[in-house]
């Protein structure tokens, strides 16, 4: 994680110089945080998929399909039930994402089809299904409350709630470091020096409060204070959703039986079966979780665009896999981290956003990101071989 953060800081420094000071402005960082959230949410689910020695190439198409289902339901339901249609549409979208995940997981786990084949078929099927939902038409406009999920002009917490959220984040960080240290002491494990934990908390708190300070310094032109000046945007709601997803999935990975089973299966599938783990149902649950996360990403995307289109999510599966691999998730399975995948997503989005500011054409941006993915995969293979030796 430390090496990734150093690399990210180096990328930001170079882009800040090359863009003439535009990259680290509050406006660009706010937009960067919103854009990263969608890819990072999908990448968090991809970590569990790859750790379990599977792959999912359908998440981008599933994002488009569930997004169209949600927006279509919302517009139709709102005609007869104004005000509550957006809640019902979210429930329908999440149900559709869960059903698709269970469908794919069943074919993989109980019928023995390779995940590559099933999800590649899903990439084609769900993209076509997204087109058929509204015959290729764009569905708009959407509910104003629903639009807040996208992080637009009204999609942020504001100044005071952002500072409160930052304070809660600092308190959680301190509690997490303390509880980890106490748990290690309980099992007589080696603990780092106390001063090192204090440094971690101090640096983490500084990063959290610095992030909040940047977000609240970005003016919100749609809201004015008593003196007529624009107030600060604060933390975007998609970022809040991402933080909640990371916290929940990190808890599942490290504090629950489900997480331990996923890593055990990825490390040695045969041993997991002999240990009595229901590996088939485990794989189904992993794909259900990925379907739900793809739907959450679809909610943010459609809310930000204030429309549903069947072209959403193109290439999202490749960015999600790249983020997970750059974040240190081993392609051989058994090793991965949700927070590091988020940093990987931030690295990719930073490169893409920076090159966009530099007016680099899309073909060249894709080449650069592809080279970064190859470098990350090469590092993973080299590290695995070195550990084996």
Secondary structure, DSSP 4 states (H G I P E B T S, - for coil): -HHHHHHHHHHHHHHHHHTTS-TTSHHHHHHHHHHHHHHHHHHHHHHHHHHTT---S-HHHHHHHHHHHHHHHHHHHHHHSTTTHHHHHHHHHHHHHHHHHHHHHHHHHHS---HHHHHHHHHHHHHHHHHHHTTTPPB----HHHHGGGTSTT-B--HHHHHHHHHHHHHHHHHHHHHHHHHHHHTT-----HHHHHHHHHHHHHHHHHHHHHHHTSEEEEEE-TTSPEEE--SBHHHHHHHHHHHHHHHHHHHSHHHHHHHHHHH-HHHHHHTT--HHHHHHHHHHHHHHHHHHHHHHHHHHHTSB-TTTTTTHHHHHHHHHHHTT--TTSS---HHHHHHHHHHHHHHHHHHHHTT--HHHHHHHHHHHHHHHHHHHHHHHHHHH-
